[in-house]
Amino acid sequence: MLKIFGVPISVHTRKAIVAAIAKDLPHEVVPVVPVVPGNPPPNWLEISPTGKIPALTDGAFVVADSAAICAYLERLQPLAPLYPAAPQAYARALCLEQYAGSMFSEVVHPLFHEVFVHPKVRNIPTDQARIDHVLATAVPRVFGYLDSIATRDYLVDGEFSIADIAVVSNLVTFQYIGFELDRAKYPRLAALFDRTILQPAMRETLRREQPVVDSMGLRKDFLRAALH
């Protein structure tokens, strides 16, 4: 059976779980929280050379990095495709998947660390100036760009794809940790979020991760439509 190593509320682990569920591939999620000292298994760097989540094993086969994992799952089970077939659409989906990686590093990662990891795991005071800087600079630039291209139901040719999963996974965690998606300022991005969380694989993934959300004391009111 496939094993996905990571924590469900992780932006990138969630992406891999959504892909596995969309393709109806049996899998097990093995909890790994790299920010907690002593949590990863002793052989973690053999599974994930960067030490980051997620990683995946399929028998003796091992692959790390969410983009590589999702690409592997696409080849493993081509049905319910998450990548467009047309060359240009395929390239756009890959490009936006990578842009979502930058969205994580510039927005979600620093905010998550300041709001949760530093005060609750490492006993380090929150740096409010860093939060304010991210909200004032990175969020308008990143969210503004995504809103400008969300002109159809989904990001690439109006069809649900890995691009939507990657972007919306960031928006889920952004809101879990207490920040608002400004619906007046980014109405098309908000509409994309609303449509994507109702996609069956995304909806089921969100439903399964709620025990972790509750245990961490995160907010989830914004998922009301997906969870009911």
C-alpha positions as CSV (number, residue, x, y, z in Angstrom):
1,M,0.0,0.0,0.0
2,L,1.1,3.6,-0.6
3,K,2.3,5.4,2.4
4,I,2.2,9.2,2.5
5,F,4.5,10.7,5.2
6,G,3.5,14.0,6.6
7,V,0.8,15.8,8.6
8,P,-2.6,16.4,7.1
9,I,-2.8,20.1,7.6
10,S,0.5,20.6,5.8
11,V,-0.1,22.4,2.5
12,H,2.0,20.0,0.5
13,T,1.0,16.8,2.3
14,R,-2.6,17.7,1.7
15,K,-1.9,18.1,-2.0
16,A,-0.6,14.5,-2.2
17,I,-3.5,13.1,-0.2
18,V,-6.0,14.9,-2.4
19,A,-4.3,13.3,-5.5
20,A,-4.4,9.8,-3.9
21,I,-8.1,10.2,-3.0
22,A,-9.0,11.6,-6.4
23,K,-7.5,8.6,-8.1
24,D,-9.0,6.1,-5.6
25,L,-5.6,4.8,-4.6
26,P,-5.5,3.0,-1.3
27,H,-3.0,4.7,1.0
28,E,-2.0,5.2,4.6
29,V,-1.0,8.6,6.0
30,V,2.0,8.2,8.4
31,P,2.2,11.2,10.8
32,V,5.5,13.0,10.5
33,V,6.0,16.5,12.0
34,P,9.5,17.7,11.2
35,V,9.2,20.8,13.4
36,V,8.7,18.7,16.5
37,P,12.1,17.4,17.8
38,G,12.4,13.7,17.8
39,N,9.1,13.2,15.9
40,P,10.4,12.0,12.5
41,P,11.4,8.3,12.3
42,P,15.1,7.5,12.6
43,N,15.5,6.8,8.9
44,W,13.7,10.0,7.9
45,L,16.5,11.5,5.8
46,E,16.6,8.2,3.8
47,I,12.9,8.7,3.0
48,S,13.1,12.5,2.5
49,P,16.7,13.8,1.9
50,T,15.6,17.4,2.5
51,G,13.9,16.5,5.7
52,K,10.7,18.1,4.5
53,I,7.2,16.6,4.1
54,P,5.6,14.9,2.3
55,A,7.3,11.8,1.2
56,L,5.8,8.7,-0.3
57,T,6.7,5.0,-0.4
58,D,5.2,2.4,-2.7
59,G,6.8,-0.9,-1.5
60,A,10.5,-0.4,-1.9
61,F,10.1,2.7,-4.1
62,V,10.6,6.1,-2.3
63,V,9.9,9.6,-3.6
64,A,9.9,12.9,-1.8
65,D,8.5,16.3,-2.8
66,S,4.8,16.9,-3.3
67,A,5.1,17.7,-7.0
68,A,7.0,14.5,-7.7
69,I,4.6,12.5,-5.7
70,C,1.6,13.9,-7.5
71,A,3.2,13.3,-10.9
72,Y,4.0,9.7,-9.8
73,L,0.4,9.1,-8.8
74,E,-0.8,10.6,-12.1
75,R,1.3,8.0,-14.0
76,L,0.4,5.2,-11.6
77,Q,-3.3,5.9,-12.2
78,P,-4.1,8.0,-15.2
79,L,-7.8,7.9,-14.6
80,A,-9.3,11.0,-13.0
81,P,-6.4,13.1,-14.5
82,L,-5.2,16.0,-12.5
83,Y,-2.9,17.3,-15.2
84,P,-4.3,18.6,-18.6
85,A,-3.5,16.6,-21.7
86,A,-3.0,19.6,-24.0
87,P,0.7,20.7,-24.0
88,Q,0.1,24.4,-23.2
89,A,-2.5,23.7,-20.6
90,Y,-0.2,21.1,-19.0
91,A,2.6,23.7,-18.9
92,R,0.3,26.3,-17.3
93,A,-0.8,23.7,-14.7
94,L,2.8,22.9,-13.8
95,C,3.7,26.6,-13.7
96,L,0.9,27.4,-11.3
97,E,1.7,24.4,-9.1
98,Q,5.2,25.8,-8.8
99,Y,3.7,29.3,-8.1
100,A,1.8,27.7,-5.3
101,G,5.1,26.6,-3.9
102,S,6.2,30.2,-3.8
103,M,2.9,31.2,-2.3
104,F,3.7,28.7,0.5
105,S,7.3,30.0,1.1
106,E,6.3,33.7,1.0
107,V,3.0,33.7,2.7
108,V,1.8,30.5,4.5
109,H,5.1,29.2,5.9
110,P,6.2,32.4,7.6
111,L,2.7,33.1,9.0
112,F,2.3,29.5,10.2
113,H,5.6,29.7,12.0
114,E,4.9,33.0,13.7
115,V,1.3,32.1,14.7
116,F,1.8,28.4,15.7
117,V,5.3,26.9,15.5
118,H,7.2,29.6,17.3
119,P,4.9,30.3,20.3
120,K,3.4,26.8,20.7
121,V,6.2,24.4,19.7
122,R,9.5,26.3,20.1
123,N,8.4,28.7,22.9
124,I,9.6,31.7,20.9
125,P,7.6,34.9,20.9
126,T,5.7,35.8,17.8
127,D,7.3,38.4,15.6
128,Q,4.3,40.6,14.9
129,A,6.4,42.8,12.6
130,R,7.1,39.8,10.4
131,I,3.4,39.0,10.2
132,D,2.5,42.6,9.3
133,H,5.1,42.6,6.6
134,V,3.8,39.4,5.0
135,L,0.2,40.7,5.1
136,A,1.2,44.1,3.7
137,T,3.5,42.9,0.9
138,A,3.4,39.2,-0.1
139,V,-0.3,38.7,0.4
140,P,-1.5,41.5,-1.9
141,R,1.0,40.6,-4.6
142,V,0.4,36.8,-4.5
143,F,-3.4,36.9,-4.0
144,G,-3.8,39.8,-6.4
145,Y,-2.1,37.8,-9.2
146,L,-4.1,34.7,-8.5
147,D,-7.3,36.8,-8.5
148,S,-6.4,38.3,-11.8
149,I,-6.1,34.9,-13.5
150,A,-9.1,33.2,-11.8
151,T,-11.3,34.2,-14.7
152,R,-13.0,30.8,-15.2
153,D,-14.3,28.1,-13.0
154,Y,-10.8,26.7,-12.5
155,L,-7.3,28.1,-13.2
156,V,-6.3,26.2,-16.3
157,D,-8.8,26.2,-19.2
158,G,-11.7,26.1,-16.7
159,E,-11.0,22.5,-15.7
160,F,-10.1,21.2,-12.2
161,S,-6.4,20.4,-12.0
162,I,-3.3,20.1,-9.8
163,A,-3.1,23.9,-10.1
164,D,-6.3,24.4,-8.2
165,I,-5.4,21.8,-5.6
166,A,-2.0,23.4,-4.9
167,V,-3.3,27.0,-4.7
168,V,-6.4,26.2,-2.6
169,S,-4.4,24.0,-0.2
170,N,-2.4,27.1,0.7
171,L,-5.6,29.1,1.2
172,V,-7.0,26.4,3.5
173,T,-4.0,26.5,5.9
174,F,-3.8,30.3,5.6
175,Q,-7.3,30.4,7.1
176,Y,-6.8,27.6,9.6
177,I,-4.3,29.8,11.4
178,G,-6.6,32.7,11.7
179,F,-6.2,34.9,8.6
180,E,-9.1,36.0,6.4
181,L,-9.3,35.6,2.6
182,D,-10.5,39.1,1.8
183,R,-13.5,38.2,-0.4
184,A,-14.2,41.8,-1.4
185,K,-10.6,42.4,-2.5
186,Y,-10.1,39.0,-4.1
187,P,-13.6,37.9,-5.2
188,R,-12.5,35.6,-8.1
189,L,-9.9,33.9,-5.9
190,A,-12.6,33.4,-3.2
191,A,-15.0,31.9,-5.7
192,L,-12.2,29.5,-6.9
193,F,-11.7,28.5,-3.3
194,D,-15.4,27.9,-2.8
195,R,-15.6,25.7,-5.9
196,T,-12.4,23.7,-5.2
197,I,-13.2,22.8,-1.6
198,L,-16.4,21.1,-2.9
199,Q,-14.5,18.9,-5.3
200,P,-15.1,15.4,-3.9
201,A,-11.4,14.5,-3.3
202,M,-10.7,17.9,-1.7
203,R,-13.8,17.7,0.4
204,E,-13.0,14.2,1.7
205,T,-9.4,15.2,2.5
206,L,-10.6,18.2,4.5
207,R,-13.1,16.0,6.3
208,R,-10.4,13.5,7.3
209,E,-8.1,16.1,8.6
210,Q,-10.5,17.7,11.0
211,P,-9.4,15.7,14.1
212,V,-5.9,17.2,13.6
213,V,-7.4,20.6,13.1
214,D,-9.4,20.3,16.3
215,S,-6.4,19.0,18.3
216,M,-4.4,22.0,17.3
217,G,-7.2,24.5,18.1
218,L,-7.3,25.9,14.6
219,R,-10.3,27.7,13.1
220,K,-12.5,25.9,10.6
221,D,-15.7,28.0,10.2
222,F,-14.7,28.9,6.7
223,L,-15.1,25.3,5.7
224,R,-18.7,25.1,6.7
225,A,-19.9,24.3,3.2
226,A,-17.4,21.6,2.6
227,L,-17.9,19.8,5.9
228,H,-21.7,19.7,5.9
